[in-house]
Amino acid sequence: MIKSMTGYGRSRRTLNGRDITVEARSVNNRYLDCSVKMPRSYIFAEDALKALVQKRVSRGKVDMFITVETKGAEETVVTVNEPLARGYMAALNQLMEMPEGGGRVKDSYYATDLARMPDVLTVSKAEEDMESLSADLCAVAEEALAAHAAMREIEGRKLAEDILGRLDTIEAITARVEERSPQTVAEYREKLLVRMKEVLQSAAIDESRILTEAAIFADKVAVDEETVRLRSHLSQLREMLQGGEPVGRKLDFLIQEVNRESNTIGSKCSDIQIARDVVELKAEIEKIREQVQNIE
């Protein structure tokens, strides 16, 4: 079944002491455009996450939002700058040896005193296992993309149903045009005969001349070729909509061909009823074209 390019999926899991949340959103776009927004410290996993998107999405603008919250204290490391601490100790010893006139300091000091000195203790984040973290991010992203795909399938099903219904309407209109077109030729022949009788009055009517004029008119307004191609395009559209492959670009091209045939029919017809049918036909085609813009 076809998929819509518009969708949303979200997943949240706690893995290896990390609370990971992944959101995937997508909207229409001519090509695949994927962006991943997450903390800079996890940027090393960006390529792997984009590769996951490329496996599931062929067209559309996809934005993936990732947040990571660390639980527990194992992720931070406190280190001691021993050379600096020894320097402070030497300086404090030197101060204690100064005469009382130089300002007496306490005779002893503790580790807490050294800990207060600038840069003696350094708190840093523990080195990440990038491969493990990347795997965790991808696992949660897979779930978010699965939910995203499910939503796009539901939306795609609705789009397909709407388009198929409009194709039925177009076929019904095409059938009316095919039925009406020969009648316009017969009506033209009758009008031509009446006019010639009015002009010539009692003179004999050249039947062959009327047949020739009617034949020329019939050739001018004939839409058989257009309606045959139109029905062929409609059949292809149905087949594409019932397939499972991304067909958005093909549908877009094919609906342009359907519109081209309807324009040709409109340019050939001089009958009011057919002209009305063509207007209705083009309105349905335009609605389909708008829907096709949402299909992957």
MARZAVO-433594 format. One line per 4 residues: their letters; for each residue x, y, z of N, C-alpha, C, O. Coordinates in steps of 0.001 Angstrom, whole numbers, plus 500000, padded with zeros to 6 digits. Example, Ala and Ser with C-alpha at 12.3 -4.5 7.8 and 13.67 -1.06 7.14 Angstrom:
% residues 2
as) 513190/494310/507800/512300/495500/507800/513200/496700/507800/514236/496681/508465 ~ 512850/497750/507080/513670/498940/507140/512900/500030/507870/513409/501138/508039
This chain:
% residues 296
miks) 500848/498803/500000/500000/500000/500000/500884/501247/500000/501956/501263/500605 ~ 500425/502270/499325/501206/503503/499251/501254/504188/500614/500422/503924/501482 ~ 502237/505070/500791/502399/505798/502046/502347/507292/501781/502732/507776/500717 ~ 501861/508000/502778/501901/509451/502742/503297/509918/503140/504018/509199/503833
mtgy) 503678/511109/502709/504957/511659/503141/504836/512338/504508/505845/512665/505134 ~ 503609/512546/504964/503384/513204/506250/503195/512156/507346/502369/511254/507210 ~ 503950/512276/508415/503814/511300/509491/504553/511725/510750/505351/512663/510739 ~ 504270/511014/511835/504917/511297/513119/505074/509987/513892/504177/509144/513899
grsr) 506220/509832/514537/506458/508655/515373/507337/509028/516556/508220/509878/516445 ~ 507087/508382/517691/507852/508698/518902/508123/507429/519699/507284/506530/519772 ~ 509317/507373/520297/509659/506237/521155/510540/506733/522291/511362/507634/522123 ~ 510343/506109/523469/511161/506464/524634/511526/505189/525383/510659/504384/525724
rtln) 512811/505017/525632/513291/503834/526356/514473/504208/527227/515184/505179/526966 ~ 514665/503410/528273/515834/503569/529141/516779/502405/528882/516449/501247/529137 ~ 517960/502735/528372/518952/501715/528033/520300/502087/528632/520790/503198/528434 ~ 520891/501160/529357/522232/501350/529927/522354/502652/530715/523335/503384/530585
grdi) 521337/502925/531535/521384/504101/532378/521075/505410/531678/521301/506482/532241 ~ 520560/505340/530458/520228/506557/529715/518759/506540/529325/518253/505533/528832 ~ 518085/507645/529544/516692/507800/529139/516704/508446/527757/516993/509636/527627 ~ 516390/507662/526728/516492/508123/525339/515097/508327/524760/514245/507444/524850
tvea) 514870/509493/524166/513608/509807/523490/513902/510205/522045/514756/511054/521789 ~ 513194/509591/521112/513372/509891/519686/512010/510236/519084/511041/509496/519253 ~ 511948/511360/518383/510748/511766/517660/511105/511916/516181/512143/512484/515841 ~ 510247/511408/515315/510451/511532/513871/509229/512196/513258/508106/511723/513438
rsvn) 509440/513278/512544/508352/513993/511874/508718/514185/510406/509887/514370/510069 ~ 507720/514139/509545/508002/514330/508118/506872/515083/507447/505712/514992/507849 ~ 507240/515834/506406/506279/516567/505584/506666/516369/504129/507663/515716/503822 ~ 505870/516937/503240/506104/516760/501805/507424/517391/501372/507833/518436/501878
nryl) 508063/516738/500442/509266/517302/499822/509538/516538/498531/509206/515358/498420 ~ 510126/517198/497581/510358/516557/496291/511325/515392/496399/511161/514368/495737 ~ 512344/515563/497247/513340/514507/497444/513426/514182/498936/512716/514775/499749 ~ 514297/513242/499286/514505/512914/500692/515471/513927/501306/516586/514116/500820
dcsv) 515031/514562/502363/515844/515540/503087/515734/515198/504572/514691/515414/505189 ~ 516806/514670/505133/516783/514206/506521/517717/515054/507387/518862/515315/507018 ~ 517211/515472/508529/518053/516203/509486/517858/515587/510864/516749/515198/511229 ~ 518957/515501/511632/518928/514925/512977/519354/516002/513960/520439/516572/513840
kmpr) 518491/516277/514935/518782/517293/515949/518961/516586/517291/518030/515973/517814 ~ 520190/516685/517846/520497/516022/519110/521690/516718/519751/522339/517542/519105 ~ 521995/516400/521023/523140/517031/521698/524443/516805/520926/524657/515740/520346 ~ 525291/517806/520929/526544/517717/520167/527421/516551/520629/528191/516004/519841
syif) 527306/516176/521890/528157/515100/522405/527813/513747/521780/528581/512794/521913 ~ 526669/513655/521102/526266/512385/520477/526281/512469/518945/525699/511625/518263 ~ 526942/513477/518424/526920/513716/516982/527547/512562/516197/527292/512413/515002 ~ 528362/511754/516863/529023/510633/516186/528013/509604/515671/528348/508798/514802
aeda) 526788/509621/516192/525772/508647/515761/524892/509182/514631/523969/508496/514191 ~ 525163/510384/514164/524284/511019/513161/524187/510206/511867/523089/509992/511351 ~ 525317/509757/511347/525297/509012/510079/524502/507712/510196/523769/507343/509278 ~ 524650/507023/511320/523915/505764/511515/522416/506022/511577/521631/505233/511050
lkal) 522011/507118/512216/520595/507459/512318/520023/507852/510954/518900/507478/510614 ~ 520787/508595/510192/520324/508976/508844/520193/507752/507944/519296/507680/507103 ~ 521089/506797/508126/521015/505564/507327/519720/504808/507627/519125/504213/506729 ~ 519280/504830/508903/518013/504186/509263/516843/504850/508543/515940/504171/508055
vqkr) 516863/506173/508480/515797/506909/507799/515775/506560/506318/514706/506351/505744 ~ 516942/506497/505700/517022/506206/504267/516493/504819/503923/516021/504596/502809 ~ 516567/503884/504872/516042/502538/504626/514513/502524/504622/513900/501700/503943 ~ 513899/503434/505378/512447/503412/505548/511722/504466/504730/510536/504314/504438
vsrg) 512419/505534/504354/511770/506657/503680/512513/506949/502383/513742/507014/502366 ~ 511765/507124/501295/512402/507418/500011/512207/508869/499580/512964/509384/498757 ~ 511184/509530/500141/510922/510912/499749/510218/511644/500884/509384/511071/501584 ~ 510564/512917/501059/509955/513731/502110/511018/514409/502953/512186/514021/502931
kvdm) 510603/515429/503699/511517/516118/504614/511315/515522/506003/510262/515695/506617 ~ 512328/514823/506488/512242/514110/507765/513128/514803/508798/514321/515008/508574 ~ 512528/515157/509927/513275/515739/511049/513225/514760/512210/512152/514320/512624 ~ 514409/514424/512733/514492/513515/513871/515052/514285/515073/516118/514897/514998
fitv) 514309/514237/516175/514703/514942/517397/515061/513909/518466/514276/513006/518758 ~ 516261/514054/519049/516752/513075/520025/517189/513788/521293/517952/514754/521258 ~ 516684/513284/522420/517133/513785/523727/517646/512604/524547/517097/511504/524484 ~ 518694/512848/525308/519304/511802/526136/519527/512354/527531/520204/513366/527712
etkg) 518945/511673/528521/519153/512042/529925/519885/510906/530629/519458/509752/530584 ~ 520988/511247/531275/521791/510238/531962/521296/510046/533388/521068/511019/534107 ~ 521133/508803/533793/520699/508469/535150/521861/507826/535907/522555/506966/535365 ~ 522075/508242/537162/523152/507662/537963/524401/508513/537883/524516/509397/537034
aeet) 525358/508231/538798/526584/509038/538882/527752/508396/538162/528854/508944/538154 ~ 527525/507246/537560/528646/506552/536946/529151/507247/535681/530186/506884/535123 ~ 528392/508254/535246/528781/508905/534014/529757/510052/534232/530247/510642/533269 ~ 530049/510379/535512/530986/511465/535787/532226/510915/536496/532161/509941/537246
vvtv) 533341/511567/536233/534622/511140/536809/535278/512339/537476/535366/513415/536884 ~ 535755/512146/538751/536463/513192/539480/537940/512822/539504/538311/511745/539972 ~ 538767/513708/539006/540213/513437/538943/540960/514472/539786/540516/515608/539947 ~ 542109/514043/540319/542941/514909/541158/544166/515328/540361/544855/514497/539770
nepl) 544423/516613/540355/545626/517134/539714/546742/517091/540757/546992/518061/541474 ~ 547414/515918/540817/548397/515694/541877/549554/516689/541848/549920/517207/542904 ~ 550143/516980/540698/551245/517958/540693/550819/519301/541260/551572/519939/541996 ~ 549598/519731/540912/549124/521017/541414/548870/520943/542922/549182/521876/543662
argy) 548293/519807/543367/548028/519647/544800/549333/519672/545600/549414/520307/546651 ~ 550365/518965/545084/551662/518977/545770/552249/520388/545817/552882/520774/546800 ~ 552037/521134/544768/552521/522524/544760/551839/523356/545830/552476/524151/546521 ~ 550481/523155/545961/549766/523875/547020/550281/523455/548399/550444/524292/549286
maal) 550540/522132/548578/551040/521649/549867/552384/522291/550197/552616/522709/551332 ~ 553258/522368/549210/554571/522988/549439/554425/524453/549813/555140/524975/550669 ~ 553475/525103/549145/553267/526527/549435/552714/526717/550832/553109/527648/551533 ~ 551790/525833/551256/551234/525931/552596/552303/525654/553655/552341/526322/554689
nqlm) 553174/524665/553398/554280/524380/554327/555188/525595/554472/555657/525925/555561 ~ 555416/526236/553357/556267/527417/553373/555627/528528/554198/556315/529253/554917 ~ 554307/528654/554090/553595/529674/554860/553695/529400/556360/553858/530316/557165 ~ 553591/528102/556720/553648/527766/558146/555025/528043/558745/555141/528245/559954
empe) 556066/528057/557918/557416/528308/558418/557743/529791/558524/558799/530181/559021 ~ 556816/530600/558046/557058/532037/558134/556992/532507/559583/556239/531925/560364 ~ 557772/533571/559992/557703/534110/561361/556320/534662/561654/555547/534967/560746 ~ 556023/534786/562955/554685/535227/563334/554382/536619/562808/553228/536960/562548
gggr) 555414/537408/562657/555176/538746/562143/554653/538746/560727/554055/539725/560282 ~ 554876/537626/559997/554417/537575/558608/552988/537123/558466/552500/536963/557347 ~ 552295/536909/559585/550902/536464/559479/550821/534983/559736/551137/534184/558855 ~ 550395/534592/560944/550385/533195/561349/549282/532425/560612/548150/532903/560526
vkds) 549598/531252/560086/548585/530371/559505/548453/529180/560430/549312/528939/561278 ~ 547358/528427/560260/547156/527289/561153/548249/526250/560936/548764/526097/559828 ~ 548594/525541/562001/549706/524615/561974/549474/523408/561090/550429/522790/560619 ~ 548242/523074/560865/547969/521887/560036/546835/522191/559062/546073/523142/559238
yyat) 546752/521382/558061/545680/521565/557066/545212/520182/556664/545900/519186/556889 ~ 544033/520133/556066/543378/518883/555723/543160/518793/554211/543363/519753/553468 ~ 542736/517593/553787/542454/517382/552354/541372/518322/551858/541388/518737/550699 ~ 540409/518669/552749/539343/519592/552343/539897/520967/551997/539353/521687/551160
dlar) 540995/521311/552667/541610/522596/552347/542175/522584/550934/542007/523530/550165 ~ 542849/521481/550616/543409/521375/549266/542309/521297/548202/542454/521830/547102 ~ 541195/520616/548553/540114/520447/547585/539510/521780/547186/538955/521914/546096 ~ 539618/522773/548071/539058/524092/547749/539953/524905/546830/539530/525909/546257
mpdv) 541185/524464/546697/542103/525205/545837/541692/525056/544363/541232/523993/543946 ~ 541861/526124/543589/541453/526088/542170/542144/524972/541386/543358/524786/541473 ~ 541348/524242/540627/541810/523238/539649/542442/521994/540267/543002/521172/539540 ~ 542369/521833/541593/542904/520618/542192/542019/519424/541837/542519/518353/541490
ltvs) 540695/519616/541925/539742/518575/541548/539062/518954/540236/538623/520089/540053 ~ 538985/518006/539349/538325/518228/538055/537219/517202/537872/537454/515997/537956 ~ 536002/517696/537619/534857/516817/537374/534611/516775/535865/534397/517806/535227 ~ 534646/515592/535321/534443/515452/533861/533512/514284/533586/533283/513426/534437
kaee) 532985/514281/532372/532095/513199/531959/532925/511982/531572/533948/512098/530898 ~ 532473/510827/532005/533203/509604/531677/533208/509385/530169/532267/509762/529470 ~ 534245/508791/529695/534346/508536/528262/533245/507556/527828/533068/506489/528416 ~ 532516/507958/526779/531398/507147/526308/531884/505974/525460/532880/506062/524743
dmes) 531147/504882/525571/531343/503779/524649/530507/504119/523416/529315/503817/523362 ~ 531135/504739/522442/530405/505280/521307/529637/504213/520534/528517/504449/520079 ~ 530237/503060/520392/529570/501991/519638/528306/501528/520361/527270/501313/519731 ~ 528393/501379/521671/527237/500944/522447/526154/502005/522454/524974/501695/522294
lsad) 526552/503263/522640/525583/504349/522675/524902/504517/521319/523693/504735/521245 ~ 525683/504415/520260/525105/504524/518921/524074/503428/518679/523029/503674/518077 ~ 524371/502221/519148/523426/501107/518998/522144/501380/519778/521050/501072/519304 ~ 522277/501961/520985/521095/502275/521793/520236/503333/521109/519013/503207/521056
lcav) 520876/504372/520589/520138/505430/519892/519403/504874/518674/518253/505226/518412 ~ 520086/504002/517939/519475/503415/516738/518305/502502/517095/517316/502439/516365 ~ 518420/501792/518227/517341/500892/518645/516062/501676/518939/514970/501270/518541 ~ 516208/502795/519635/515040/503626/519943/514532/504310/518669/513325/504447/518469
aeea) 515466/504737/517809/515069/505378/516555/514280/504414/515669/513338/504824/514989 ~ 514662/503138/515675/513930/502133/514892/512466/502080/515318/511570/502009/514477 ~ 512230/502116/516619/510857/502066/517122/510082/503319/516726/508910/503244/516356 ~ 510748/504475/516807/510090/505722/516416/509750/505724/514932/508678/506181/514533
laah) 510669/505211/514115/510434/505162/512675/509359/504144/512315/508637/504323/511333 ~ 509248/503071/513108/508184/502094/512874/506818/502735/513117/505880/502533/512346 ~ 506719/503511/514200/505467/504228/514474/505206/505277/513401/504065/505493/512993 ~ 506259/505914/512957/506165/506915/511889/505647/506271/510597/504787/506834/509921
aamr) 506173/505092/510260/505749/504383/509056/504292/503933/509150/503555/503988/508165 ~ 503882/503490/510340/502499/503046/510528/501526/504193/510285/500480/504004/509665 ~ 501867/505369/510769/501009/506530/510559/500964/506906/509080/499908/507262/508558 ~ 502102/506826/508413/502136/507162/506981/501327/506160/506163/500718/506526/505158
eieg) 501318/504902/506587/500516/503894/505877/499024/504169/506027/498261/504029/505071 ~ 498615/504558/507225/497206/504880/507449/496794/506071/506586/495747/506054/505940 ~ 497634/507101/506588/497344/508281/505782/497365/507943/504291/496545/508443/503521 ~ 498315/507084/503892/498399/506680/502489/497171/505915/502040/496713/506070/500908
rkla) 496628/505076/502944/495418/504317/502624/494245/505259/502356/493457/505040/501436 ~ 494144/506301/503165/493072/507276/502979/493243/508030/501650/492271/508277/500936 ~ 494474/508384/501337/494738/509074/500079/494364/508200/498889/493743/508666/497934 ~ 494750/506918/498957/494461/505996/497865/492947/505842/497671/492459/505835/496541
edil) 492218/505719/498768/490766/505574/498673/490140/506807/498029/489246/506689/497191 ~ 490607/507974/498417/490073/509208/497842/490366/509295/496350/489491/509637/495555 ~ 491610/508980/495975/491994/509068/494566/491241/508042/493726/490778/508357/492629 ~ 491117/506814/494235/490390/505781/493500/488939/506192/493267/488380/505935/492201
grld) 488334/506828/494262/486965/507306/494095/486871/508368/493010/485912/508393/492238 ~ 487854/509234/492954/487858/510280/491928/488153/509701/490542/487672/510222/489537 ~ 488938/508634/490489/489167/507972/489203/487865/507391/488663/487618/507428/487457 ~ 487032/506855/489553/485715/506356/489126/484884/507487/488539/484202/507310/487529
tiea) 484946/508658/489185/484204/509820/488684/484715/510239/487309/483929/510559/486417 ~ 486033/510235/487144/486617/510618/485854/486198/509630/484765/485893/510038/483645 ~ 486182/508358/485079/485749/507357/484096/484287/507565/483699/483932/507416/482530 ~ 483441/507910/484671/482026/508165/484376/481888/509384/483464/481082/509385/482534
itar) 482682/510421/483740/482640/511618/482888/483143/511281/481486/482572/511731/480493 ~ 484209/510490/481407/484756/510085/480105/483714/509304/479303/483593/509483/478091 ~ 482977/508453/479977/481924/507683/479297/480855/508616/478734/480348/508380/477637 ~ 480510/509666/479465/479518/510631/478967/480041/511358/477742/479300/511591/476787
veer) 481321/511717/477767/481919/512398/476614/481917/511475/475396/481591/511898/474288 ~ 482284/510215/475611/482299/509251/474499/480904/509041/473924/480747/508863/472716 ~ 479911/509062/474770/478537/508882/474303/478026/510122/473583/477305/510025/472590 ~ 478400/511264/474084/477899/512526/473518/478603/512908/472232/477976/513493/471349
spqt) 479887/512597/472093/480665/513037/470937/480047/512653/469593/479949/513525/468730 ~ 479617/511392/469352/478985/511063/468060/477680/511821/467831/477330/512128/466691 ~ 476968/512120/468903/475707/512838/468776/475932/514249/468257/475104/514779/467517 ~ 477050/514862/468643/477331/516216/468164/477538/516233/466652/477192/517211/465990
vaey) 478098/515163/466106/478299/515076/464659/476949/514968/463944/476719/515633/462934 ~ 476062/514124/464479/474738/513971/463874/473956/515278/463953/473271/515660/463004 ~ 474065/515964/465097/473364/517241/465245/473932/518288/464286/473189/519087/463717 ~ 475247/518274/464116/475864/519209/463169/475367/518948/461753/475086/519882/461003
rekl) 475263/517692/461399/474782/517324/460050/473350/517825/459838/473021/518338/458768 ~ 472510/517677/460847/471127/518145/460739/471065/519661/460615/470315/520200/459801 ~ 471861/520340/461430/471885/521808/461360/472378/522278/459996/471842/523228/459426 ~ 473401/521606/459481/473946/521963/458177/472913/521764/457074/472801/522580/456160
lvrm) 472164/520676/457170/471131/520390/456175/470033/521453/456215/469577/521918/455170 ~ 469611/521835/457413/468573/522860/457563/469029/524196/456992/468269/524874/456302 ~ 470272/524572/457282/470779/525842/456796/470875/525872/455269/470550/526877/454637 ~ 471319/524771/454693/471448/524707/453242/470067/524779/452586/469918/525389/451527
kevl) 469061/524165/453204/467706/524240/452663/467168/525661/452733/466462/526120/451835 ~ 467520/526356/453833/467068/527735/453964/467703/528633/452917/467058/529533/452381 ~ 468981/528379/452630/469698/529214/451665/469271/528881/450229/468993/529767/449421 ~ 469230/527586/449943/468941/527166/448570/467436/527105/448285/467026/527137/447125
qsaa) 466642/527022/449300/465184/526931/449212/464751/525800/448275/464829/524631/448654 ~ 464315/526111/447110/463766/525069/446232/464836/524307/445459/464552/523284/444836 ~ 466033/524796/445502/467096/524139/444730/467410/522777/445339/467181/522540/446525 ~ 467927/521907/444519/468262/520559/444980/469454/520608/445943/470393/521377/445738
ides) 469409/519792/446981/470474/519748/447986/471495/518683/447580/471150/517544/447263 ~ 472781/519104/447603/473857/518166/447282/474171/517351/448542/474879/517817/449434 ~ 473641/516146/448598/473822/515298/449767/475284/514960/450031/475719/514860/451178 ~ 476031/514788/448948/477451/514439/449103/478221/515567/449770/479142/515320/450548
rilt) 477843/516807/449467/478515/517958/450077/478242/517988/451585/479128/518301/452380 ~ 477015/517659/451958/476670/517620/453377/477470/516535/454081/477976/516742/455184 ~ 477581/515374/453435/478351/514275/454023/479820/514644/454189/480456/514283/455179 ~ 480350/515368/453204/481756/515779/453265/481991/516745/454416/482945/516596/455180
eaai) 481104/517746/454536/481236/518723/455620/481107/518057/456986/481837/518367/457928 ~ 480138/517118/457059/479948/516409/458319/481166/515571/458673/481531/515461/459844 ~ 481793/514980/457666/482992/514165/457897/484149/515024/458384/484906/514620/459266 ~ 484279/516220/457797/485347/517134/458221/485129/517566/459674/486062/517626/460475
fadk) 483873/517864/459981/483551/518262/461356/483813/517118/462332/484369/517315/463413 ~ 483398/515915/461927/483589/514751/462785/485056/514513/463083/485422/514166/464206 ~ 485908/514702/462059/487346/514518/462251/487906/515588/463180/488821/515328/463961 ~ 487360/516774/463090/487847/517888/463902/487503/517710/465386/488295/518052/466264
vavd) 486319/517174/465647/485869/517076/467049/486040/515677/467637/485678/515446/468791 ~ 486585/514744/466861/486731/513373/467358/487682/513327/468551/488774/513893/468506 ~ 487263/512658/469608/488084/512563/470822/488354/511100/471181/488733/510791/472311 ~ 488157/510214/470221/488348/508795/470494/489760/508494/470979/489944/507765/471953
eetv) 490758/509058/470297/492145/508782/470674/492430/509285/472091/493104/508619/472878 ~ 491902/510472/472398/492141/511056/473718/491483/510237/474825/492090/510000/475869 ~ 490250/509809/474599/489564/509043/475638/490193/507666/475835/490218/507149/476952 ~ 490700/507072/474754/491384/505785/474877/492646/505937/475720/492904/505128/476612
rlrs) 493436/506985/475434/494659/507221/476223/494298/507574/477666/494981/507172/478607 ~ 493216/508330/477819/492779/508708/479150/492425/507479/479980/492812/507387/481145 ~ 491704/506550/479398/491346/505318/480115/492586/504481/480427/492670/503844/481477 ~ 493534/504491/479511/494785/503762/479748/495540/504361/480943/496065/503627/481779
hlsq) 495590/505686/481016/496257/506351/482142/495549/506036/483451/496200/505810/484471 ~ 494230/506019/483430/493468/505726/484641/493747/504305/485127/493843/504054/486328 ~ 493875/503380/484172/494190/501993/484528/495571/501902/485181/495752/501176/486158 ~ 496538/502639/484642/497888/502641/485224/497885/503260/486620/498583/502791/487519
lrem) 497099/504310/486791/497008/504940/488110/496491/503951/489150/497008/503895/490266 ~ 495479/503179/488790/494929/502190/489708/495980/501136/490085/496104/500757/491249 ~ 496721/500678/489094/497740/499663/489365/498806/500199/490317/499245/499495/491226 ~ 499217/501445/490104/500232/502043/490968/499731/502200/492393/500466/501951/493349
lqgg) 498474/502614/492532/497912/502837/493861/497772/501546/494648/497779/501560/495879 ~ 497645/500437/493947/497478/499151/494610/498809/498437/494841/498846/497372/495456 ~ 499899/499024/494347/501219/498428/494544/501797/498807/495897/501176/499550/496657 ~ 502972/498305/496194/503598/498571/497485/504843/499430/497406/505449/499732/498434
epvg) 505232/499825/496215/506453/500605/496041/506152/502106/496079/505028/502515/495788 ~ 507146/502936/496437/506960/504389/496370/506719/504829/494927/507562/504604/494059 ~ 505585/505449/494674/505212/505792/493290/504818/507258/493150/504219/507646/492147 ~ 505149/508073/494149/504728/509466/494129/505126/510209/492869/504303/510897/492265
rkld) 506394/510073/492464/506870/510792/491275/506168/510285/490019/505800/511079/489152 ~ 505978/508960/489914/505303/508396/488745/503849/508862/488669/503341/509185/487595 ~ 503195/508889/489820/501809/509353/489849/501725/510815/489417/500821/511208/488680 ~ 502674/511603/489884/502695/513022/489528/502845/513197/488023/502165/514029/487424
fliq) 503733/512417/487410/503926/512509/485956/502672/512044/485214/502243/512672/484246 ~ 502093/510938/485679/500944/510371/484981/499726/511278/485074/498954/511368/484120 ~ 499541/511944/486188/498389/512836/486321/498552/514049/485408/497561/514646/484987 ~ 499787/514414/485105/500015/515479/484124/499555/515038/482740/498999/515831/481980
evnr) 499791/513758/482414/499340/513234/481122/497809/513179/481060/497217/513459/480018 ~ 497179/512819/482172/495711/512812/482231/495184/514220/481991/494213/514413/481259 ~ 495826/515192/482610/495409/516584/482430/495601/517036/480985/494792/517796/480454 ~ 496676/516567/480355/496935/516925/478964/495820/516413/478046/495362/517127/477154
esnt) 495392/515179/478275/494313/514610/477452/493005/515375/477658/492262/515613/476706 ~ 492731/515757/478902/491495/516511/479162/491538/517879/478493/490515/518368/478015 ~ 492718/518500/478455/492855/519784/477764/492590/519641/476273/491944/520495/475665 ~ 493093/518556/475687/492878/518317/474257/491398/518107/473956/490878/518635/472973
igsk) 490725/517339/474799/489286/517115/474618/488547/518449/474693/487652/518720/473892 ~ 488929/519268/475652/488277/520569/475799/488500/521475/474611/487596/522213/474219 ~ 489691/521435/474026/489990/522300/472882/489258/521845/471623/488996/522659/470736 ~ 488926/520564/471532/488244/520035/470345/486731/520225/470385/486085/520369/469347
csdi) 486182/520223/471580/484727/520217/471666/484149/521611/471483/484744/522604/471903 ~ 482975/521675/470848/482225/522922/470722/480823/522747/471295/479975/523634/471200 ~ 480608/521587/471887/479308/521260/472461/479261/521714/473910/480216/521504/474658 ~ 478157/522335/474314/478029/522876/475664/478112/521772/476714/478781/521925/477736
qiar) 477420/520649/476452/477405/519559/477419/478801/518970/477624/479210/518713/478756 ~ 479526/518760/476532/480888/518227/476644/481783/519235/477355/482638/518858/478156 ~ 481581/520521/477060/482383/521558/477716/482175/521514/479233/483127/521674/479996 ~ 480946/521299/479663/480660/521193/481090/481325/519947/481681/481873/519976/482783
dvve) 481260/518861/480923/481901/517626/481392/483408/517817/481543/484013/517311/482488 ~ 484009/518549/480607/485458/518775/480661/485817/519617/481884/486833/519372/482534 ~ 484984/520605/482194/485228/521426/483395/485194/520548/484642/486055/520667/485514 ~ 484206/519674/484722/484099/518762/485860/485284/517793/485885/485814/517461/486945
lkae) 485680/517354/484699/486823/516441/484582/488096/517090/485115/488835/516472/485881 ~ 488350/518320/484717/489567/519023/485133/489546/519309/486638/490592/519309/487287 ~ 488361/519551/487185/488263/519792/488631/488675/518545/489409/489385/518646/490409 ~ 488233/517366/488955/488606/516113/489620/490097/515840/489468/490747/515376/490405
ieki) 490633/516126/488297/492065/515900/488048/492905/516784/488974/493918/516341/489514 ~ 492477/518035/489154/493216/518953/490017/493198/518469/491471/494199/518579/492179 ~ 492061/517936/491907/491980/517404/493269/492911/516207/493439/493549/516052/494480 ~ 492986/515359/492407/493906/514216/492466/495346/514700/492494/496172/514172/493239
reqv) 495646/515709/491678/497014/516227/491627/497447/516735/492997/498593/516533/493399 ~ 496540/517391/493716/496862/517899/495051/497127/516731/496019/498029/516801/496854 ~ 496342/515676/495895/496538/514517/496767/497837/513793/496452/498518/513310/497356 ~ 498176/513718/495187/499396/513016/494771/500640/513679/495368/501647/513014/495608
qnie) 500565/515003/495609/501704/515716/496180/502054/515214/497570/503156/515457/498062 ~ 501110/514504/498215/501356/513991/499561/501873/512553/499577/502196/512018/500637 ~ 501950/511934/498411/502301/510504/498352/503808/510334/498179/504448/511028/497390 ~ 504349/509390/498941/505795/509119/498875/506191/508590/497500/507365/508308/497261
